[in-house]
């Protein structure tokens, strides 16, 4: 969406949700400003002024019950007379990608003399989610560093804002060392029918099993799901940081292949480590969340239809070059309509739901600790050496939380 001008912030907006700093030459791509004929700034002052620009994006969400379509609105303020702050008011709780944000600014020096008029353009900005409180603290530290480096000319007016921003579907939270965590996909809230939908009175047309019954409606709140299964590269970083033994890769390679030989306890420990690294609510997905994300609005055996087809997944009989041989690098096949990869085959994936031989409600529950040594947790998705009937969206299995197999990996979920 593209907008210009500075509309008033609506009174119905009740809480600040997002706040992020961007500055020139570190992450955000600032273009060199174009001065008009009235500019009187001397060249020797340019570099000092360039270093002062911080972009702060604050997004807000509407009060409950607001049915208006999502949009972004811009407003600005001056902070301590030195830093321009842009407000982006968001009527929907989403992250945003902005191709550009443009404003005009009038700048005066500490004595109140006109320094110049300039255009400020920031391009390809990600407006990531984060609590206002945590980002404010980060912003204060950034401002302190800037105050010690520059002469602090004053920005006195802002006008003619124009920008192009779209909701962001994929995101990565930053770890403490500045690197990025697993790629995640926002999954919208919704209701779906859970279980094998391809069952007739006389036969199992979908190859379904008794443990996929009864078919029942489940409502799922908005959450994020791993775009890919957790890779060896991602898990090895965790193992090295925590002193854990790195799992065996069977000689197939590590890097962007899905991690294998990980127990439910290993997968849960990785999720807890990501929580400490990002401050966000990561965990394994519940069984209901997993099926909802895997189906992506469909009720067929696989998200693309009832026929396994050829070279659409990695399983025994899927028609890929790695069938019944080994794992495939994540993302080797097409994503489902939600943008999730490899929900059909490749590796079985741990969930946080305790296994029951029929649906009785545990599929919607999430445990972060095993209640007993005899407990089993749900595995979903099938794997590279299971046939097409075992990689259906409805298929389910269970495993003890201590088991480590070359068929089993996992992916993460994250709460908003």
TORSE-889936 format. One record per residue: residue in three letters; x, y, z of N, C-alpha, C, O, CB in turn. Coordinates in steps of 0.05 Angstrom, whole numbers, plus 5000, padded with zeros to 4 digits. Glycine has a CB too. Layout:
BEGIN
ALAXYZXYZXYZXYZXYZ;...
//
This chain:
BEGIN
UNK501749765000500050005000501850255000503950255012498150005024;UNK500950464986502450704985500650934995498350954989503350764956;UNK501851095012500351325023502251565024504651535023499251265051;UNK501051805027502652045031501252225050498752195054503152185004;UNK502652415062501552595081501652485110502752275114498652655074;UNK500552635129500652565157497852565169497152755183502452755172;UNK496252355164493552345176493752325207495752235217491952115165;UNK491652405220491552385249491552095258490251925245489152535261;UNK492852035280492751765291489951715302489051885318494951725313;UNK488551505295485751465304485651405333487451285345484551225289;UNK483551515346483251485375482751195383483251115406480951655385;UNK481751025364481250755371483750585374483650365386479550625349;UNK485950685365488450535369489250545398489550765409490750645351;UNK489650315411489950315440492650235450493250285474487950135452;UNK494350115434496950045446499150055425498749985402496849765458;UNK501550145434503850145416504949865415505349735436505950345426;UNK505549765391506249485389509149445378510549275388504349345371;UNK509849605359512449555347514249805348513250035347512149475317;UNK516749755351518549985353521349885345522349695356518650105383;UNK522550005324525149915315526750155305525750325291524849705294;UNK529350145311531150355302532650265277533650045275533050435324;UNK532850455258534550415235536250665232535250885236532850355209;UNK538750645224540250885219542050845194542450625184542050945243;UNK542951075184544451075159546950905162548350915182545151355152;UNK547450755141549850585139549850345157552050235162552350755144;UNK547650275169547550025185544849895183543149935200548250085215;UNK544449745162542049595159540049735140539149605121540749565185;UNK539449985144537550125126539150265104541350365109535850325142;UNK538050265080539450375057538550665053536550715040538950205032;UNK539950855065539351135062540651245037543051205033540151295087;UNK539151375020540351514997541451785005540451905024538251544974;UNK543451874990544452134995542352344989541052334968547052184978;UNK541852535007539752735004540152914980542452974973539352895029;UNK537853004968538053194946537153464956534853494966536253104922;UNK538853664955538253934966536954104944537754094921540754074977;UNK534954264952533754434932535254704931537354734943530754484938;UNK534154894916535555144911535855304937537655474938534155304891;UNK534155264957534255414981536355305001536755425022531555424994;UNK537555094994539554965012541955145016543155234996540354695003;UNK542755185041545155345046547255185062549255295071544355595062;UNK546754935065548554765080551254745066551354695042547354485085;UNK553354775080556054755069556854465068555954305085558054915085;UNK558454385049559354115045560653995070560253765076561154095022;UNK562154165084563654055107561753975130562553835147565654255117;UNK559254075129557353995150555753745143554353625160555454225155;UNK555853665117554153445108554553195124552553075133554653395079;UNK556953105127557452845140556452845169555452635178560352775139;UNK556653065183555753075210552753045212551652915229556653335224;UNK551353175192548453155192547552875184545652765195547253365172;UNK548952745164548052485155547952285178546052125179550052385133;UNK549852295195550052095216547852115237547651935254552652115230;UNK546152325236544252355258541552225253539952215271543852645262;UNK541052135229538352045223537751775234539151575228537852045193;UNK535751755251534751505261531851475251530351665251534851485292;UNK531351235242528551175235527350995256528450785261528351045207;UNK525251085269523950925289521050875279519551055274523951065317;UNK520350615277517650555268516050445291516850245304517750355245;UNK513850565297512050475318509450405306508050575294511750685341;UNK508650155308506050065297504150015319504949915341506349815279;UNK501550065315499550015336497349845325497049805301498450285346;UNK495849725343493649555335491049665344490949825363494049265346;UNK488749595331486249715338484949585362485849375372484349685314;UNK482949725372481349605394479849365383479249345359479449815406;UNK479049185401477648945393475049025379473649205387477048765418;UNK474448875358471948915344472149105320470149145306469949015363;UNK474449225316474749405293474749245267476449065264477349575296;UNK472949305250472649145225473649295201473249195178469749075221;UNK474949515204475949665181478249515168479749365182476849945190;UNK478649545142480849415128483549515138483749745147480649455098;UNK485649355137488249435147489449665130489049665106490149205147;UNK490749845143492150055129494350165147494450105171490250285121;UNK496150325135498350445150498050745148497350845127501150355140;UNK498450885170498451175169501051285182502251155199495951285184;UNK501951515172504451625181504051875198502352035192506151695156;UNK505651895219505852145234508752175243510351985241503852145259;UNK509552405253512352445261512452615286510552745294513852585238;UNK514752615299515352795321518352845322519852705309514252675348;UNK519153035337521953095341522753015369521453085388522553405336;UNK524952865371525852765397528352925406530452905393526452465397;UNK528053075427530353235437531353435416533653525419532553055447;UNK529753495396530653685376532853585358533953735342531553935389;UNK533453335360535753235344535052995326536452955306537953155363;UNK533052845333532452605318529652605308527752665323533052355335;UNK529252535283526652525272525552245277526952045273526552595242;UNK523052225285521751965291519251945273517552115273520951945321;UNK519151725258516851675241515051475255515951275265517751575213;UNK512451535256510451345267508951215244507951355227508551495287;UNK508850955245507150815226504950685242505450505258508750595209;UNK502450765238500250665252499050425237498150465214498050885257;UNK499050195248498249955235495549855247495349815271500349735238;UNK493549825230490949735240490649425240488449325242488749855223;UNK492949295237492849005238495548915251497649035246492448875210;UNK495448705266497848615281499648445263499748205264497048445306;UNK501248585246503048455227505648605226505848835232501748425199;UNK507748455217510248585210509948695182508248615166512648385212;UNK511748895175511549015148514249035135516349065148510349295151;UNK514249015108516549065091515949325076513849345063517148825072;UNK517749525078517349775064519349805042521749805047517450015084;UNK518449845017520249894995521650164999524050184992518749894968;UNK520250365009521450615014519750775033517350725035521850784988;UNK520950965048519651165063521051425057523551445059519651095095;UNK519551635050520651885041519452115056516952125059520351925010;UNK521052305066519952545078521852785071524052745062519752515109;UNK520753025074522353265071522853385099520953385116520953475053;UNK525253485104525953595131527253865128528853915109527753395146;UNK526654045147528054295149529954275173529054195195526054545152;UNK532454345170534454315190535654585199536354745182536754125180;UNK535854625225537254865236539454775254539354555266535255045251;UNK541454945258543654875276542854945304540655035310546255015267;UNK544754905323544154955352543555245358542255305378546554865369;UNK544355425340543855715344541155805331540456035333546055875333;UNK539755615319537255685306537455775278535455855266535855885322;UNK539855775266540255865238539455635219540055405224543155955233;UNK538155715197537355515177539855385165541655525155535655655155;UNK539955125166542154975154541454885126543154895108542954735171;UNK538954795122538254705096535654555096534554485117540354535083;UNK534654495072532354325069533254085053534754105033529954475054;UNK532353855062533353605050531153395048529253405062535753505065;UNK531653205030529852975027531152745042533552705040529352904997;UNK529552585056530552345070529152115057526752105057530152355101;UNK530651915048529451675036530751435048533151405048529851675005;UNK529051255060530050995070528750785053526350795047529350955100;UNK530250585044529250385026529550105038531350045054530750394999;UNK527749925030527849635037528149595067530049465076530249505022;UNK526249705082526349695111524349475120522149455111525549965123;UNK525349305139523549115152522749235179524449295196525048845156;UNK520149255183519049355208518349115225516149015224516549545204;UNK520249015241519948775256518348815282518349035292522648645262;UNK517148605291515548615316517348635340519648555339513748375318;UNK516348755361517848775386516248945406514749125398520648895381;UNK516548895431515149055451516249335451518649375447515248935479;UNK514549535457515449805458517549845480519449985476513049995464;UNK517149715503518949755525521849665518523749815523517949605549;UNK522049425507524749325500526149495479528549545481524549035491;UNK524649585459525849735437526450025446528350145436523949745413;UNK524850135465525550395475528250395489529850585486523350485495;UNK528750185504531350165518533650155498535650285502531349925537;UNK533249995477535349975456535650245443537950325436534549765435;UNK533450395439533650655426535150855443536651025432530850755420;UNK534750845469536151035487539150995485540751185484535250995515;UNK540050745484542850685481543950785455546150895454543450385484;UNK542450745433543350845407543651145407545551255397541350755385;UNK541651285419541751575419544151675435545451875427539151695432;UNK544851545457547151625473549751615456551451785458547451445498;UNK549951405440552351375423552451595403554651695397552351105410;UNK550151665391550151875371550752145384552152315371547451885358;UNK549852205408550252455421553252505425554152735425548852475447;UNK554752295428557652325433559252365408561652415409558652085448;UNK557952335385559452335360558952575342560652645325558852085345;UNK556652705345555852905325555153175339554753185363553652805308;UNK554853375322554353645332551453715337550853935345555453835312;UNK549653525332546853545339545453785326544253945341546653575368;UNK545353805300543554005288540653925293540153695297544154035258;UNK538854125291536054075298534354045273534554205254535054305316;UNK532653835274530653805253528053945263527053875283530053505246;UNK527154145248524954305259522254265246520154315258525654595257;UNK522254165221519654105208519953855190522153805179518754345191;UNK517753715188517653475171515153505154513053585164517653205188;UNK515253425128512953445111513053255088515153125084512553735101;UNK510853225073510753075048511652785051513352695035512353215027;UNK510652645071511352365074510052185053507752215047510552255102;UNK511652015041510651815022512151555027514451545034511251914992;UNK510651335024511951075029510350855016508050885009512151025059;UNK511650615014510350375004511050145022513350065023511250324974;UNK509050045036509449825056507449605051505049655045509349935085;UNK508249355055506549125053506848945077509048935088507048975027;UNK504748805086505048615108507148415102507348315080502348475114;UNK508748345122510948155119509947875127508847845148513348235136;UNK510347685109509447415115511547245129510947095147508647275089;UNK514047285121516247135132517947325150518047565146518047015110;UNK519147215171520847375188522847195202522546955203519147525209;UNK524947325213526947195229527647365253528447595249529547135212;UNK527347265276528147405300531247395303532447195296526747295325;UNK532347605314535247615318536147485343534747505364536247905317;UNK538347345342539547225365541347425379541847645368541146965357;UNK542347355402543947545418546547625404547547845409544647425445;UNK547647455387550147525373549647695348551447755333551647275366;UNK547047765343546347925320545647765295544547875276548648095313;UNK546047505296545247335273542247285274540947355294546847075273;UNK541247165253538347115252537546835259539046645253537347185223;UNK535246805272534246545279532846405255533046505233532346565302;UNK531446185260530046045239527946225225526746395237528645795250;UNK527646175199525546325184522846225192522345985194525946285153;UNK521046415198518346355208516246475189516746665175518046455236;UNK513846355190511646435173509246485191508546315208510946225151;UNK507946715188505546775204503246605192502746615168504847075204;UNK501846465209499546295202497046435213496946475237499846005212;UNK495146505196492746645206491046465223491046215220491146745182;UNK489546585241487646435258485446315240484846425219486446615280;UNK484346095249482145975233481145725246482045635267483145915205;UNK479145605233477945355242478145145219477745225196474945395250;UNK478744895225478944695205477944425215477544385240481844665195;UNK477444245197476743965205479243805207480743785188474643845185;UNK479643685230482043525235481443225233479443135244483243595263;UNK483143075220482842795216482742715187483142895170480242695230;UNK482342455181482442365154479642415141477742285148483142065152;UNK479642605122477042675109476442495086474242515075477242955099;UNK478142305078477742145055476941865062478041665052480342135038;UNK475041835080474041585090471141545081469541715085474341555121;UNK470541315070467841235063466841025082468340925099467541145034;UNK464340945080463240745097464540475093465040315112460240715093;UNK465240415068466240145061469340135059470439915060465140065035;UNK470640355056473540335052474940595061473640805063474240265023;UNK477440575065479140805071480340915045482540835037481340735091;UNK478841085032479841195006482441355011484141374992477741374993;UNK482741465034485141625039487341475052489441585058484441855056;UNK486941215056488941055070489141115099491241075112491641095057;UNK486941215110486941305138486941085158486440855151484541485142;UNK487441155183487540955205485741045227484841275229490440925215;UNK485240855245483340905267484341135285482641285296483040655284;UNK486941175287487841385305487541665293488241865306490841345311;UNK486341685269485841935257482842025261481842205248486441935227;UNK481541885279478641935285478342035314480141995330476941675280;UNK476142155320474042245301474842495286476342655296471342285315;UNK473642535263474042795249472543005266470242965273472842785220;UNK473943225272472743425290473743705282475943725270473443365319;UNK472243905289472944175282474744285305474244245328470444355278;UNK476844425296478744545315479244835307479644895284481444375315;UNK479245005327479945295322482845345331483645255352477945475337;UNK484245485314487145535319487545835320486645975301488945395298;UNK488845935340489546215342491946275323493346095315490246295371;UNK492246535317494546615300497146545314497546585338494446915295;UNK499046425298501646355308503546355285502746385262501646085323;UNK506146315290508146285269509146005269509445875289510446495273;UNK509745905245510745635241513445655226513745835209508745455226;UNK515245475232517745465218517345425188515945245179519545235229;UNK518545605172518345575143519445315133518445185115519745815129;UNK521645235147522944975141523244815167522844915189525745025128;UNK523844565163524744405186527444515196528944615180525044095179;UNK527944505222530444605233532744455220532744205219530444575264;UNK534744605211536944485197539244415215539344495238537944675175;UNK541144255204543644195219545144455226546144485248545444005203;UNK545244645207546644895212545545035237547045135253546645075188;UNK542845045238541545185260541945035287542445155307538545225254;UNK541644775285541844615310544744595319545244605344540744325305;UNK546644575301549444565309550344815323551944805342551244525284;UNK549245045316549945295330548945275359550445355377548645535316;UNK546645175363545545125390547244935405547944975429542645025389;UNK547944705393549544505406552344615415553244555437549944265388;UNK553544765397556144885404555945085427557645095444557345015379;UNK553745245427553445445447552845325474553445445495551145635439;UNK551545095475550744975500552444735508551844615529547844895498;UNK554344665492556144435499554844165495555743965507556944455527;UNK552744155478551443895472552943755450554243875433548543935465;UNK552643495449553743335428552243385402549743375402553843035435;UNK553643425380552343465354551243195344552742995345554243595334;UNK548843185333547642935323549042835298550142985283544742965319;UNK548842575294549942445270548342515245545942535246549942135274;UNK549742565223548442635198548342405179547442445156549742875185;UNK549142165187549141925170550941945146550741785127546241865161;UNK552642155145554342195122552942325098554042335076555441935113;UNK550542425102548942545081549642845078548942965057546042515086;UNK550942965098551443245097549843395118547843295127550943355070;UNK550843625126549543785147548344035135546344025120551543855169;UNK549344265141548544525129545444545129544244565150549544545100;UNK544244555105541344605103539644345100537444365091540844785079;UNK540744125108539143885111537743885138538844005157540843625107;UNK535343765140533943765166535543605186536543395180531143645163;UNK535843715210537243575231535743315238533243305238537543745257;UNK537243095242536042835249537442735274539342855285536342635225;UNK536642505283537742385308537342575331539242615348540742315304;UNK535042705333534442885355531942775370529942715357534043175346;UNK532042765396529842675412527842905416528443135409530742565439;UNK525542845428523643045436524943235456524443485455521042925447;UNK526543125474527943295494529843485480530143715488529343115514;UNK531343375460533143545445531743775431532544005432534743385424;UNK529543715418527943915403526844125422526944365416525643785388;UNK525844035445524844225465527044405476526544645481523444075488;UNK529344285481531644445491532444655471533144885478534044255498;UNK532444585445533044785424531045015425531845245423533044655396;UNK528444945427526445155428526845345452526545585450523645035429;UNK527545225475527945385499530445565496530445795505528345205523;UNK532445465482534845635476534145865458535046095463537045465464;UNK532445825438531646035421530046245436530246485431529945925397;UNK528446155456527046345473528946535488528546775488525246195494;UNK531046415499533046575514534646765496535446975504535046395529;UNK534946675470536446835451534847075440535947285434537346665429;UNK532247035437530547235424528647385442527747605436529047105402;UNK527947265465525947375482523147325472521247445483526447665485;UNK522747165452520147105441519246825450520746665461520247105410;UNK516646775446515346525457515546305436513546255421512446575465;UNK517746175434518145945416517545685431517945655455520945935405;UNK516645485416516245215426515745035402515845125379513845195446;UNK515344775407514444595386511544655380510044745398514944295393;UNK510544605356507744645350506044425363506944195367507244645320;UNK503644495370501744285379501044115355501444195332499244405393;UNK499843885360499043715337496943855320497043835296497943445347;UNK495043985333492944135318494144355301493444395278490844245337;UNK496044505313497344725297498844605274498744715252499244875315;UNK500144375278501744255256499844185233500444255210503244005266;UNK497644045238495943955217494544195203494244205179493743765227;UNK493844395219492644635207494544775188493744855166491744835230;UNK497144805196499144925179499744755155500244855133501644985195;UNK499844485158500444305136498244305115498744295091500944025147;UNK495744305125493444305106493244565091492544575067490844245121;UNK493744785104493545055092490945095078490845195055495845085072;UNK488745025091486045065080484944845063482744865053486145305064;UNK486444625060485544405043484444175060484844165084487844295026;UNK482943995047481843755060482543505044481143295047478843785064;UNK484543515027485443285011487643145026488643225047486343374983;UNK488542915014490642755027493242925031494442925052491342505010;UNK493943065010496243235010495343515004493143554993498443134990;UNK496843715010495843985005495344044976493844234970497844185016;UNK496543894958496143944929493943774917493243814894498743904914;UNK492943574932490843404921490943124933492243074953491143384891;UNK489442934920489342664931491342474919491642244928486542554927;UNK492642554898494742384885497442484893498042724894494442384854;UNK499242294900501942374909503542504886505342664892503442124919;UNK502842434861504242564839507142474837507842264846504142864842;UNK508842634825511642574821513342814828512843034819512142474793;UNK515442764844517442964851516143204865517043434861518943054826;UNK514143154882513043374898513843354927513343534942509943364895;UNK515143134934516043094962518142874962518642744942513643024980;UNK519242824986521242614989520042395007519942425031523842725001;UNK519242174995518241935009518741694993519741714970515241975016;UNK518041465003518241214988515941204968513741134975518340965006;UNK516541264943514441264922513641544914511641574900512141114931;UNK515041754923514242024916515442114889514642324879515242214938;UNK517241954877518242024851520542224851521142344830516042134835;UNK521842254874524242434875526742264874526642024878524242614900;UNK528942384868531442234865532542134892534241954893533642414853;UNK531442244914532342154941530441974954530841894978532842394958;UNK528241894940526341704952527641464965529241334953524341614931;UNK526841414990527641175004530741155006531740935009526540934991;UNK532141385005535041385006536041555029537641465046536241474980;UNK535241805030536241985050534542245050532742275034539142055045;UNK535142415069533642675070534342855047536442825035534242815097;UNK532643035041533143245021533743505035532543555056530743265001;UNK535343675024535743945035532944085038531244045021537544125018;UNK532644235059530044365064529344545041531144675029529944515091;UNK526744565034525944735012526444624984526344774965527244995015;UNK526944364982527544244956525044224939525244194914528743974959;UNK522644234951520144214937518444454942519144624958518643954945;UNK516244474928514544714930513344744957512944544972512244704909;UNK512844994965511545054991508445024988507345044966512245335001;UNK507144975011504244975010503045255010504645445011503044815035;UNK500445295008499345565005500045755028499945995024496345545002;UNK500745645051501545815074504445895072505446065087501045675100;UNK505945775053508845835051510545655067512945715072509346115058;UNK509445425076510945225092512045005074510644905056509145105114;UNK514544935078515844725062516044455076516244445101518644815053;UNK516044245061516743975071514943865093515843735111519543975081;UNK512343925091510443805110509643525101508443375116507943975113;UNK510343455076509843195065512543045063514143115046508443205037;UNK513042855080515442695079517942845089517743025105515942605051;UNK520242755080522942845088523642745115525142555118523043155087;UNK522642865137523042755164520442775180518942965177525442895178;UNK520042585198517942605217518542845235520942905240517542345234;UNK516542985245516943225261515643205288513243135290515843475246;UNK517143255309516143255336514043475340514343695328518343285356;UNK512043425356510243635365510343645396511643475408507243585355;UNK508943835407508943855436506543725449506043745473509044145445;UNK504943575432502543445442503043155449504443005434500343465421;UNK501943065471502242795480500442615462498242695455501442755510;UNK501542385455500042205436497842065450498141965473502042005424;UNK495542045437493241885445492341725421492541825398490942055457;UNK491341485425490641315401488041405387487441305365490341035409;UNK486541585399484341715386484242005396485342075417481541565392;UNK482942175380482742455388480942495412478542435410481842625364;UNK482042595433480542645457481142925469480242985492481042435478;UNK482643085455483243355464486243405468487043645468481843405489;UNK487843195471490743245475492043365451494143495453492042975482;UNK490843325427492043435403492043745403493543865387490443345379;UNK490443865420490444155422492044265446492244505450487544255425;UNK493244085461494744155484497744145478498544015460494143975508;UNK499244295494502144315489503644275515503144425534502844585476;UNK505444075516507044025540509844115535510944065513506843725548;UNK511044235555513944315552515744125568518144145565514344605562;UNK514443945583515943735598514443475596511943475597516443815627;UNK515943255593514642995592513542925619514942925639516642785582;UNK510942855621509742785647510742525659510642495683506742765644;UNK511742345642512842095653514641965632514642035609510541895661;UNK516241765641518041635623516541465602517641405580519941455638;UNK514141395608512541225589510941395569509541285552510641045605;UNK511041655572509541835554510541805525512941755520509642125563;UNK508741845506509441865478508442135467506342235475508141625462;UNK510042245449509242505437508742465407509842285394511442715441;UNK506942625397506042595369508242665349509642865353503542775364;UNK508542505329510242555306508542595281506542455278512342325302;UNK509142785265507542855241509242875216511642935217506043105246;UNK507942825193509142895167510342665152510842685127511143085171;UNK510942435165512242215150515142285145516142485153510842165125;UNK516442105130519342145124520142025098518441915083521042025147;UNK522642055092523741975066523541675060523641595037526642055065;UNK523241505081523041215075520341095082520040855084525241065091;UNK518341275085515541175089513941215063514541405048514141325113;UNK512041045058510541055033508541285033508141425053509040795028;UNK507241325010505441555006503141565025502141775032504441554977;UNK502241335034500041325053500741435081498941515096499041055056;UNK503341435087504241525113505241815113506241905134506341345124;UNK505041955091505842235090503442415085503842655079508042275069;UNK501042305089498642475086498442685108499742655129496042295086;UNK496942885103496543105123495343005149495943105170494843325112;UNK493642795147492242685170493842475185493142415208489642575162;UNK495842365173497242145185498742225211499742455212499242015165;UNK498742055230500042115256501341865268500541645263497942235276;UNK503341915284504741705298505641815325505242045331507141595282;UNK506941645341507941735367510641615373511241395363505941665389;UNK512141745390514741645397515541725426514641935436516941745378;UNK517141565438518041625465519841875463521341905444519541385478;UNK519842045483521342305482524342265481525742455476520542475505;UNK525342025487528241985488529341865462531741855458528941795510;UNK527541785444528441645420529741835401528842065397526041505407;UNK531941745388533341895367533641715342534841505344536141995377;UNK532441805320532441645296533341815272533142065272529641535291;UNK534241685251535041825227532641915210532942045189536941655210;UNK530241845220527841915206526442155218524542265207525941685207;UNK527542255241526042445257527542715260529942715267525442325284;UNK526142935256527143195261524943365274523243255289528143335235;UNK524843625268522743795280522744065267524644135252523043825311;UNK520644225272520644505265519344655288518044535306519044555238;UNK519744915289518845075311516145215306515345245283520945285318;UNK514845295328512645475327513245715345515045705362509945335337;UNK511945945340512246175357509646325361508146355342514346365344;UNK509146405385506746555391507146855385509446945386505846515421;UNK505047005379505347285372506447445395506847685393502747405363;
//
